[in-house]
Amino acid sequence: MTVRVLNATGTPGRAATAAKELRAAGYTVTGTDNAPTPVKETTVTYPSGLKEQAKALIARLRTPATPRWDPQATPGAVTLTVGSGYPGLRGGLPGTTALRIRLRHGRPWQPSVTSTVL
């Protein structure tokens, strides 16, 4: 998925930090910039055709967000606008499943595959 990152915190470097985290999680970052005005809430906007990608990105955020269609959004990219309350991404890689091992009382360890976002 391709993501553009905007800093709406008023604190220099927040978009660059979020972009680094996104790249480490397997996303392609097209660029970073400052948003026109500071905001507290982190938002995800998308151009036509990228609603599902926006939802997938939101699923990785550690903060609630609603995908918003923006006719002026960067074509081909979802835009993450980092607000002052942005806590980062959840663990795990996009689209992967996590292997969990559980201890059951009186039984040996048994692996259990779940499709949980960490």
HELIX and SHEET records of a PDB file:
HELIX    1   1 ARG A   14  ALA A   24  1                                  11    
HELIX    2   2 LYS A   51  ARG A   60  1                                  10    
SHEET    1   A 5 THR A  28  ASN A  34  0                                        
SHEET    2   A 5 THR A   2  ASN A   7  1                                        
SHEET    3   A 5 VAL A  78  VAL A  82  1                                        
SHEET    4   A 5 THR A  43  TYR A  46 -1                                        
SHEET    5   A 5 PRO A  67  TRP A  69  1                                        
SHEET    1   B 2 ALA A  98  ARG A 102  0                                        
SHEET    2   B 2 GLN A 110  THR A 114 -1                                        
END                                                                             
